[in-house]
Amino acid sequence: MTAVQPRPGQLGVERPPGAPAMPERRARPSLKHELRRWLSLSGLARQLFKLFKRSPATMCYLAAVWAVGLATGSIVHGPPGWLSGHVSAGLPSLRHGYWWTPISAGLWESGLGGYLAITVLSLLILAPAEHRTGRTKTFTTLLASQAAGLLLAVGLVKLPELAHEPWLGALSSETTVGAVPGLLGVGFALSGSLSPLWRRRLRLLLTTVATISVIYIGQLEPVALACVAAVGLVAVALTCHRAWPWARLRTLQHDMR
């Protein structure tokens, strides 16, 4: 039998003089250790600082939404009654002359779940859009999509009210808050900066979310989501592959690969 020769540097074995030292291998931190480090206060502060450096406008927007909600007592159950009529978007608010409500509705949410959802969606959609397309274009798209979606929804509700249509006509007395219509528009704008495969995936996901919201929820905000999705798809169809004649050929070549 052949004796196994011990390696230099092994425990209990003396290293010959002049032999190079064996580098020690450091154990990789486990997933549990990394998660615990990320969830610690210092790790959380570090991650928030990285997010702020990467997407400062998004973090300032989220800070403003939470600050306004805390200051007005709207975190748990949405805007109080004395404030709701002045900041919520809908046909009653516009009838009273509150023309700013399609924009101001984006600073409030309907409850704690809405605030948590808008935080997650902002980090998933708004922050990457700011990083890829710039803060000016991103927040211009956010404001334009928010206002256009809610105004189109109000107009879509007004017409069935005149025709005495039961479902959409019943929404004529509703008001809503939330920035999801604006974020949906930013998502469609963000899809233009992605690769062809992920562009189609993101657009399909956003359109599916808007459609399911209208079918299963049927309130004013889902109608606004459907309007934003329709406008986004039309804008994509009109602008995609039109600005550069060779863009379609490049897309086909990418898909063939």
SERO-4910 file (N, C-alpha, C, O; in steps of 0.05 Angstrom, whole numbers):
BEGIN
 pado doro    nc1    nc2    nc3   cac1   cac2   cac3    cc1    cc2    cc3    oc1    oc2    oc3
  Met    A     17    -24      0      0      0      0     17     25      0     39     25     12
  Thr    A      8     45    -13     23     70    -15     15     88      8     -9     94     12
  Ala    A     35     98     22     29    115     45     21    143     35     32    153     16
  Val    A      1    154     48     -8    181     41     10    201     54     13    202     78
  Gln    A     22    218     37     41    238     47     25    262     57      9    272     42
  Pro    A     30    271     81     16    295     91     25    320     76     48    322     68
  Arg    A      6    338     72     12    363     58     25    383     78     18    384    101
  Pro    A     43    399     68     54    420     85     32    439     94     15    446     78
  Gly    A     33    448    118     13    466    129     -9    452    143    -26    465    156
  Gln    A    -11    425    140    -32    410    153    -26    409    183     -3    410    192
  Leu    A    -47    406    199    -44    406    228    -27    382    236    -32    359    228
  Gly    A     -7    387    253     10    366    263     34    359    245     49    341    250
  Val    A     36    374    223     58    369    203     75    394    201     64    415    196
  Glu    A    100    391    205    118    414    203    124    420    174    129    402    158
  Arg    A    124    446    167    130    454    140    160    455    136    174    467    152
  Pro    A    170    443    114    199    444    109    209    472    106    194    490     97
  Pro    A    234    477    115    244    504    112    246    513     83    254    497     65
  Gly    A    238    537     78    239    548     51    214    541     34    212    552     12
  Ala    A    196    525     43    172    518     28    152    541     29    150    554     50
  Pro    A    138    546      7    119    568      7     96    562     25     87    539     28
  Ala    A     86    583     38     63    579     56     37    575     40     33    588     20
  Met    A     21    557     50     -5    551     37    -25    572     45    -29    577     69
  Pro    A    -38    585     25    -57    605     32    -82    592     45    -91    571     37
  Glu    A    -92    606     66   -115    595     80   -141    604     65   -144    627     57
  Arg    A   -159    585     62   -184    590     49   -204    600     69   -208    589     91
  Arg    A   -216    623     62   -237    634     80   -264    623     73   -271    621     49
  Ala    A   -278    615     93   -305    604     88   -324    626     79   -324    648     89
  Arg    A   -339    619     58   -359    638     48   -382    641     67   -391    621     79
  Pro    A   -391    666     71   -413    670     90   -438    656     80   -444    656     56
  Ser    A   -453    644     98   -477    630     90   -500    650     83   -498    674     90
  Leu    A   -521    639     70   -543    656     63   -557    667     88   -566    690     88
  Lys    A   -559    651    108   -571    660    133   -555    684    145   -567    703    155
  His    A   -529    681    144   -512    703    155   -515    728    138   -517    750    149
  Glu    A   -516    725    111   -520    749     94   -547    762     99   -549    786    100
  Leu    A   -568    746    102   -595    757    107   -596    771    134   -608    792    136
  Arg    A   -583    759    154   -583    772    180   -568    798    179   -575    817    192
  Arg    A   -546    798    164   -530    823    162   -546    845    147   -544    868    154
  Trp    A   -561    837    126   -576    856    111   -599    868    127   -606    891    125
  Leu    A   -611    850    144   -634    859    160   -627    873    186   -644    884    199
  Ser    A   -601    873    192   -593    888    216   -596    918    211   -598    927    188
  Leu    A   -595    933    232   -599    962    229   -577    975    212   -583    992    195
  Ser    A   -553    967    217   -531    979    201   -533    970    172   -528    986    154
  Gly    A   -539    944    168   -542    934    140   -565    948    126   -563    954    102
  Leu    A   -588    951    140   -611    965    128   -604    994    121   -611   1003    100
  Ala    A   -591   1007    139   -583   1035    134   -564   1036    110   -565   1055     94
  Arg    A   -545   1017    108   -527   1016     85   -541   1012     59   -535   1025     39
  Gln    A   -561    994     59   -576    989     34   -593   1013     26   -595   1019      3
  Leu    A   -605   1026     46   -621   1050     40   -603   1072     29   -611   1087     11
  Phe    A   -579   1074     40   -560   1095     30   -552   1088      1   -550   1107    -16
  Lys    A   -549   1063     -6   -542   1055    -33   -566   1062    -52   -562   1071    -74
  Leu    A   -590   1056    -42   -614   1062    -58   -616   1092    -63   -624   1101    -84
  Phe    A   -610   1107    -42   -612   1137    -44   -592   1147    -64   -598   1166    -79
  Lys    A   -568   1136    -64   -547   1145    -83   -555   1137   -111   -549   1152   -130
  Arg    A   -567   1114   -114   -574   1104   -141   -599   1118   -152   -600   1125   -176
  Ser    A   -619   1122   -135   -644   1134   -144   -654   1155   -123   -672   1149   -108
  Pro    A   -641   1178   -122   -649   1197   -101   -677   1208   -104   -690   1212    -84
  Ala    A   -686   1213   -129   -713   1224   -132   -734   1204   -123   -754   1213   -112
  Thr    A   -730   1179   -129   -749   1158   -120   -751   1158    -89   -773   1156    -78
  Met    A   -728   1158    -76   -728   1157    -47   -741   1183    -35   -755   1181    -15
  Cys    A   -736   1206    -48   -749   1231    -38   -779   1229    -42   -794   1239    -26
  Tyr    A   -788   1217    -65   -817   1215    -69   -829   1197    -48   -851   1203    -38
  Leu    A   -817   1174    -42   -827   1156    -22   -828   1170      6   -846   1166     21
  Ala    A   -806   1185     12   -806   1199     37   -828   1220     39   -840   1223     60
  Ala    A   -834   1233     16   -856   1253     16   -883   1239     20   -900   1250     34
  Val    A   -887   1216      7   -913   1202      9   -917   1194     38   -939   1198     49
  Trp    A   -897   1182     51   -900   1173     79   -902   1197     98   -917   1195    117
  Ala    A   -887   1218     92   -889   1242    110   -917   1254    108   -928   1262    129
  Val    A   -928   1257     84   -955   1269     81   -975   1251     95   -994   1261    107
  Gly    A   -972   1224     91   -991   1206    104   -990   1207    134  -1011   1207    147
  Leu    A   -966   1209    146   -963   1211    175   -974   1238    185   -987   1240    206
  Ala    A   -968   1259    170   -977   1286    179  -1007   1289    179  -1018   1304    195
  Thr    A  -1020   1276    160  -1050   1279    158  -1065   1255    171  -1089   1254    169
  Gly    A  -1051   1237    183  -1064   1214    196  -1077   1196    176  -1099   1185    181
  Ser    A  -1064   1191    153  -1077   1176    131  -1065   1148    128  -1072   1134    109
  Ile    A  -1046   1140    145  -1031   1115    140  -1049   1091    143  -1047   1072    127
  Val    A  -1066   1091    163  -1082   1067    169  -1107   1064    152  -1112   1043    140
  His    A  -1122   1086    149  -1148   1084    135  -1150   1104    112  -1172   1109    103
  Gly    A  -1129   1115    103  -1130   1134     81  -1136   1162     91  -1137   1167    115
  Pro    A  -1140   1181     72  -1145   1209     80  -1170   1212     97  -1190   1199     90
  Pro    A  -1170   1228    118  -1194   1232    134  -1216   1246    117  -1210   1257     96
  Gly    A  -1240   1246    128  -1263   1257    113  -1259   1287    105  -1267   1294     83
  Trp    A  -1248   1303    123  -1245   1331    117  -1225   1337     95  -1225   1358     83
  Leu    A  -1208   1317     90  -1187   1321     70  -1193   1305     44  -1183   1313     23
  Ser    A  -1208   1284     46  -1211   1266     24  -1223   1279     -1  -1214   1275    -23
  Gly    A  -1243   1296      3  -1256   1310    -19  -1238   1329    -34  -1244   1336    -57
  His    A  -1217   1338    -21  -1199   1358    -33  -1175   1346    -47  -1162   1359    -63
  Val    A  -1168   1320    -41  -1145   1308    -53  -1151   1283    -69  -1134   1274    -84
  Ser    A  -1175   1271    -66  -1182   1247    -80  -1192   1255   -108  -1206   1275   -112
  Ala    A  -1185   1238   -128  -1192   1243   -155  -1219   1229   -162  -1223   1207   -152
  Gly    A  -1235   1242   -177  -1261   1230   -185  -1279   1251   -196  -1273   1275   -196
  Leu    A  -1302   1242   -206  -1321   1261   -218  -1332   1281   -197  -1334   1305   -204
  Pro    A  -1338   1273   -172  -1347   1294   -153  -1326   1315   -147  -1333   1339   -144
  Ser    A  -1301   1308   -146  -1280   1328   -140  -1278   1348   -163  -1275   1372   -159
  Leu    A  -1279   1338   -188  -1276   1356   -211  -1301   1373   -214  -1299   1396   -223
  Arg    A  -1324   1363   -206  -1348   1380   -206  -1346   1403   -187  -1357   1425   -192
  His    A  -1332   1399   -165  -1329   1421   -145  -1306   1440   -153  -1300   1459   -139
  Gly    A  -1293   1434   -175  -1271   1452   -185  -1244   1445   -174  -1226   1461   -176
  Tyr    A  -1241   1421   -162  -1215   1414   -151  -1198   1401   -174  -1195   1377   -176
  Trp    A  -1188   1418   -191  -1174   1408   -216  -1148   1395   -210  -1137   1380   -227
  Trp    A  -1136   1399   -186  -1110   1388   -179  -1112   1359   -169  -1091   1346   -165
  Thr    A  -1136   1349   -165  -1139   1323   -152  -1126   1299   -168  -1116   1281   -156
  Pro    A  -1126   1299   -195  -1112   1277   -209  -1083   1275   -202  -1071   1253   -203
  Ile    A  -1070   1297   -195  -1042   1297   -187  -1039   1292   -157  -1022   1277   -149
  Ser    A  -1055   1306   -141  -1053   1304   -112  -1060   1276   -102  -1051   1268    -81
  Ala    A  -1076   1261   -117  -1083   1234   -109  -1059   1216   -107  -1060   1196    -93
  Gly    A  -1038   1223   -122  -1014   1206   -121   -998   1209    -95   -979   1194    -91
  Leu    A  -1005   1228    -78   -990   1231    -53  -1003   1217    -29   -993   1217     -7
  Trp    A  -1026   1205    -34  -1040   1191    -13  -1047   1162    -22  -1047   1157    -46
  Glu    A  -1052   1145     -3  -1061   1118     -8  -1085   1112      9  -1092   1127     28
  Ser    A  -1099   1090      3  -1124   1084     16  -1120   1070     43  -1140   1066     58
  Gly    A  -1096   1063     50  -1091   1050     76  -1063   1040     78  -1046   1045     60
  Leu    A  -1057   1026     99  -1030   1016    104  -1021    997     82   -998    998     73
  Gly    A  -1038    980     72  -1031    962     50  -1024    977     25  -1005    969     11
  Gly    A  -1038    999     20  -1031   1015     -3  -1004   1029     -1   -990   1031    -21
  Tyr    A   -997   1038     23   -971   1050     27   -949   1030     24   -928   1036     12
  Leu    A   -953   1006     34   -932    986     31   -930    977      1   -908    973     -9
  Ala    A   -953    975    -12   -952    967    -40   -939    988    -58   -923    982    -76
  Ile    A   -944   1014    -52   -932   1035    -69   -902   1037    -63   -887   1045    -81
  Thr    A   -894   1030    -39   -865   1029    -33   -851   1008    -49   -830   1012    -61
  Val    A   -863    984    -49   -851    962    -64   -851    967    -94   -831    963   -108
  Leu    A   -873    977   -105   -875    983   -133   -856   1005   -142   -845   1004   -164
  Ser    A   -852   1025   -124   -834   1046   -131   -805   1036   -132   -790   1044   -150
  Leu    A   -798   1018   -114   -771   1006   -115   -767    988   -138   -745    985   -148
  Leu    A   -789    975   -148   -787    956   -170   -789    970   -197   -777    960   -217
  Ile    A   -803    992   -199   -808   1005   -225   -796   1032   -226   -781   1039   -245
  Leu    A   -801   1049   -206   -793   1077   -208   -763   1080   -205   -750   1095   -220
  Ala    A   -750   1065   -187   -721   1067   -183   -706   1058   -208   -687   1072   -216
  Pro    A   -712   1034   -219   -698   1026   -244   -703   1046   -267   -685   1051   -283
  Ala    A   -727   1057   -269   -733   1076   -290   -716   1101   -287   -706   1112   -307
  Glu    A   -714   1110   -262   -697   1134   -257   -668   1129   -264   -655   1146   -276
  His    A   -659   1105   -258   -631   1098   -264   -625   1095   -294   -604   1102   -303
  Arg    A   -645   1084   -308   -640   1078   -337   -648   1101   -355   -635   1105   -375
  Thr    A   -669   1116   -349   -679   1137   -367   -675   1165   -356   -680   1184   -371
  Gly    A   -667   1168   -331   -663   1195   -320   -687   1204   -304   -710   1196   -309
  Arg    A   -682   1221   -284   -703   1228   -265   -723   1247   -278   -747   1246   -272
  Thr    A   -714   1265   -297   -733   1283   -309   -754   1269   -326   -778   1274   -323
  Lys    A   -745   1251   -343   -763   1235   -360   -781   1217   -343   -805   1214   -349
  Thr    A   -769   1205   -322   -785   1187   -306   -808   1201   -291   -830   1191   -292
  Phe    A   -802   1223   -279   -823   1237   -263   -842   1253   -281   -864   1258   -273
  Thr    A   -833   1261   -304   -852   1273   -323   -872   1252   -332   -896   1258   -335
  Thr    A   -862   1228   -338   -880   1206   -345   -898   1198   -323   -922   1192   -327
  Leu    A   -888   1199   -298   -905   1192   -275   -928   1212   -272   -951   1203   -269
  Leu    A   -922   1238   -274   -943   1258   -271   -963   1257   -294   -987   1259   -290
  Ala    A   -952   1254   -319   -970   1254   -342   -988   1229   -342  -1011   1231   -348
  Ser    A   -977   1206   -335   -993   1181   -334  -1014   1182   -312  -1036   1173   -316
  Gln    A  -1006   1194   -289  -1025   1196   -267  -1048   1214   -275  -1071   1206   -271
  Ala    A  -1043   1237   -286  -1064   1255   -293  -1081   1244   -316  -1106   1245   -316
  Ala    A  -1068   1234   -337  -1082   1224   -361  -1100   1200   -354  -1122   1198   -363
  Gly    A  -1089   1182   -338  -1104   1158   -331  -1129   1164   -316  -1151   1154   -321
  Leu    A  -1127   1182   -295  -1150   1188   -279  -1170   1206   -294  -1194   1202   -291
  Leu    A  -1161   1224   -311  -1179   1240   -327  -1194   1224   -347  -1218   1227   -352
  Leu    A  -1180   1205   -360  -1193   1187   -379  -1213   1169   -365  -1235   1164   -376
  Ala    A  -1206   1160   -341  -1225   1143   -326  -1250   1159   -318  -1272   1149   -320
  Val    A  -1246   1184   -310  -1270   1201   -303  -1287   1206   -328  -1312   1205   -326
  Gly    A  -1274   1211   -351  -1290   1214   -375  -1304   1189   -383  -1327   1190   -393
  Leu    A  -1291   1166   -380  -1303   1141   -386  -1327   1134   -368  -1346   1121   -376
  Val    A  -1326   1144   -343  -1348   1140   -324  -1371   1160   -330  -1394   1153   -326
  Lys    A  -1364   1183   -340  -1385   1204   -345  -1403   1196   -368  -1427   1200   -366
  Leu    A  -1392   1184   -389  -1408   1177   -412  -1429   1156   -405  -1453   1159   -412
  Pro    A  -1422   1134   -391  -1443   1115   -384  -1464   1126   -364  -1487   1117   -363
  Glu    A  -1456   1146   -348  -1475   1159   -330  -1497   1173   -346  -1520   1172   -339
  Leu    A  -1489   1186   -368  -1509   1199   -385  -1527   1179   -399  -1550   1184   -403
  Ala    A  -1515   1156   -405  -1531   1135   -419  -1544   1116   -399  -1557   1097   -408
  His    A  -1542   1121   -373  -1554   1104   -352  -1544   1075   -353  -1560   1057   -349
  Glu    A  -1518   1072   -359  -1506   1045   -358  -1501   1038   -329  -1490   1054   -315
  Pro    A  -1508   1013   -320  -1508   1008   -291  -1480   1007   -279  -1477   1019   -257
  Trp    A  -1460    993   -291  -1435    989   -277  -1418   1014   -276  -1412   1024   -255
  Leu    A  -1410   1023   -300  -1392   1047   -300  -1407   1072   -290  -1395   1089   -278
  Gly    A  -1433   1073   -294  -1448   1096   -284  -1448   1097   -254  -1450   1119   -242
  Ala    A  -1447   1073   -241  -1446   1073   -211  -1420   1084   -200  -1419   1091   -177
  Leu    A  -1399   1085   -217  -1373   1095   -208  -1371   1126   -209  -1351   1137   -201
  Ser    A  -1393   1139   -218  -1392   1168   -221  -1391   1182   -194  -1382   1205   -193
  Ser    A  -1399   1169   -173  -1398   1181   -146  -1373   1173   -131  -1370   1182   -108
  Glu    A  -1355   1157   -142  -1332   1148   -128  -1308   1167   -132  -1306   1180   -152
  Thr    A  -1291   1168   -112  -1265   1181   -114  -1243   1161   -106  -1249   1142    -92
  Thr    A  -1219   1167   -114  -1197   1148   -108  -1171   1163   -103  -1168   1186   -112
  Val    A  -1153   1150    -89  -1126   1160    -85  -1107   1138    -92  -1114   1114    -93
  Gly    A  -1082   1145    -98  -1062   1125   -104  -1046   1133   -129  -1056   1147   -147
  Ala    A  -1021   1124   -130  -1003   1131   -152   -998   1108   -170   -980   1108   -187
  Val    A  -1014   1086   -168  -1010   1063   -185  -1014   1069   -215   -998   1059   -231
  Pro    A  -1033   1086   -224  -1035   1092   -252  -1009   1106   -263  -1001   1099   -285
  Gly    A   -998   1123   -247   -973   1136   -256   -950   1116   -258   -934   1117   -276
  Leu    A   -948   1098   -238   -927   1078   -239   -931   1058   -262   -911   1049   -273
  Leu    A   -956   1053   -270   -960   1036   -293   -950   1049   -318   -938   1036   -335
  Gly    A   -954   1075   -321   -944   1089   -344   -913   1090   -344   -901   1087   -366
  Val    A   -901   1093   -321   -872   1091   -319   -862   1064   -327   -841   1061   -340
  Gly    A   -877   1043   -320   -869   1016   -327   -869   1012   -358   -851    999   -368
  Phe    A   -889   1023   -371   -890   1021   -401   -866   1037   -413   -854   1028   -432
  Ala    A   -860   1060   -401   -837   1076   -411   -811   1061   -406   -793   1062   -422
  Leu    A   -809   1048   -383   -785   1033   -376   -781   1010   -395   -758   1003   -401
  Ser    A   -802    997   -405   -800    974   -422   -785    981   -448   -773    964   -461
  Gly    A   -786   1006   -456   -772   1014   -481   -742   1013   -478   -729   1013   -499
  Ser    A   -732   1013   -454   -703   1013   -450   -692    984   -445   -668    981   -441
  Leu    A   -710    964   -446   -701    937   -440   -696    922   -466   -701    932   -488
  Ser    A   -685    898   -464   -681    881   -487   -708    872   -498   -728    873   -483
  Pro    A   -710    863   -523   -736    856   -535   -751    835   -519   -775    838   -516
  Leu    A   -737    815   -508   -751    794   -493   -764    805   -468   -787    801   -462
  Trp    A   -748    820   -452   -758    830   -427   -777    853   -432   -794    859   -415
  Arg    A   -775    867   -454   -794    888   -462   -822    876   -465   -841    887   -454
  Arg    A   -824    854   -479   -850    841   -483   -860    829   -457   -884    831   -451
  Arg    A   -843    818   -441   -852    807   -415   -863    828   -397   -884    824   -384
  Leu    A   -850    851   -395   -859    872   -377   -885    883   -387   -903    888   -371
  Arg    A   -888    888   -413   -913    898   -423   -936    879   -419   -958    887   -413
  Leu    A   -931    853   -423   -951    833   -419   -960    832   -390   -984    830   -384
  Leu    A   -941    834   -371   -947    834   -343   -963    858   -335   -983    855   -321
  Leu    A   -956    882   -344   -970    906   -337   -999    905   -348  -1018    913   -335
  Thr    A  -1002    897   -373  -1028    895   -385  -1046    875   -371  -1070    879   -367
  Thr    A  -1034    852   -363  -1049    832   -349  -1059    842   -322  -1081    837   -314
  Val    A  -1041    856   -308  -1049    866   -281  -1072    886   -284  -1090    886   -268
  Ala    A  -1070    904   -304  -1092    924   -308  -1118    910   -315  -1139    918   -305
  Thr    A  -1117    890   -333  -1141    876   -341  -1154    861   -318  -1178    863   -314
  Ile    A  -1138    847   -302  -1149    831   -280  -1161    850   -259  -1181    844   -246
  Ser    A  -1148    873   -255  -1158    893   -235  -1186    903   -243  -1203    906   -226
  Val    A  -1190    908   -269  -1216    918   -278  -1237    896   -275  -1259    901   -266
  Ile    A  -1230    871   -281  -1249    849   -281  -1257    842   -252  -1281    838   -247
  Tyr    A  -1238    840   -234  -1243    830   -207  -1247    851   -186  -1259    846   -165
  Ile    A  -1238    876   -191  -1242    897   -171  -1264    916   -181  -1283    922   -166
  Gly    A  -1261    927   -205  -1282    942   -217  -1288    969   -204  -1310    979   -205
  Gln    A  -1267    982   -192  -1271   1009   -181  -1257   1029   -199  -1248   1023   -221
  Leu    A  -1256   1054   -189  -1247   1075   -207  -1217   1073   -213  -1209   1078   -235
  Glu    A  -1201   1066   -193  -1172   1064   -198  -1165   1042   -218  -1148   1047   -235
  Pro    A  -1177   1018   -217  -1172    998   -238  -1180   1008   -266  -1168   1001   -286
  Val    A  -1202   1023   -267  -1209   1035   -293  -1188   1054   -303  -1181   1055   -327
  Ala    A  -1176   1069   -285  -1154   1087   -292  -1129   1070   -301  -1115   1078   -320
  Leu    A  -1125   1047   -288  -1103   1030   -296  -1107   1020   -325  -1089   1019   -341
  Ala    A  -1132   1012   -331  -1138   1003   -358  -1134   1025   -378  -1124   1020   -400
  Cys    A  -1141   1049   -371  -1137   1072   -390  -1108   1076   -395  -1099   1081   -418
  Val    A  -1092   1076   -373  -1063   1079   -377  -1051   1057   -393  -1034   1062   -410
  Ala    A  -1060   1032   -388  -1050   1010   -404  -1057   1012   -433  -1040   1007   -451
  Ala    A  -1081   1021   -439  -1089   1025   -467  -1073   1047   -480  -1063   1044   -503
  Val    A  -1069   1069   -466  -1053   1091   -478  -1024   1082   -481  -1011   1089   -501
  Gly    A  -1014   1067   -461   -986   1057   -463   -982   1039   -487   -962   1040   -501
  Leu    A  -1001   1021   -491   -999   1002   -514  -1001   1017   -541   -987   1010   -560
  Val    A  -1019   1037   -542  -1021   1053   -567   -996   1069   -572   -986   1070   -594
  Ala    A   -985   1081   -550   -960   1096   -554   -937   1078   -562   -920   1086   -579
  Val    A   -936   1054   -551   -915   1035   -559   -918   1027   -588   -899   1025   -603
  Ala    A   -943   1022   -597   -948   1014   -624   -941   1037   -644   -932   1032   -666
  Leu    A   -945   1062   -635   -940   1085   -653   -910   1092   -654   -901   1101   -675
  Thr    A   -896   1088   -632   -869   1098   -631   -848   1076   -634   -826   1081   -644
  Cys    A   -855   1051   -627   -835   1030   -629   -829   1023   -658   -848   1019   -674
  His    A   -804   1022   -665   -794   1015   -691   -801   1037   -713   -797   1032   -736
  Arg    A   -810   1060   -704   -816   1081   -723   -794   1101   -725   -788   1112   -746
  Ala    A   -781   1106   -702   -760   1127   -702   -736   1118   -718   -723   1134   -731
  Trp    A   -729   1092   -717   -705   1082   -731   -714   1059   -749   -725   1039   -740
  Pro    A   -711   1062   -775   -721   1042   -794   -708   1015   -790   -721    994   -795
  Trp    A   -683   1014   -780   -670    988   -777   -675    975   -750   -664    954   -744
  Ala    A   -692    988   -733   -696    977   -706   -710    950   -707   -704    932   -692
  Arg    A   -730    947   -726   -744    921   -728   -726    899   -737   -727    877   -727
  Leu    A   -708    905   -756   -689    885   -766   -671    877   -743   -664    853   -741
  Arg    A   -662    896   -727   -644    889   -705   -659    872   -684   -647    853   -673
  Thr    A   -684    877   -679   -700    861   -661   -703    833   -670   -700    814   -655
  Leu    A   -709    830   -697   -712    803   -708   -686    787   -706   -686    763   -700
  Gln    A   -663    801   -712   -638    787   -710   -632    779   -682   -621    757   -677
  His    A   -639    796   -662   -635    788   -634   -652    764   -626   -642    747   -612
  Asp    A   -677    763   -636   -694    741   -629   -684    715   -642   -687    693   -630
  Met    A   -673    717   -667   -663    693   -680   -639    681   -665   -635    657   -666
  Arg    A   -623    698   -652   -600    688   -637   -610    672   -613   -594    662   -598
***
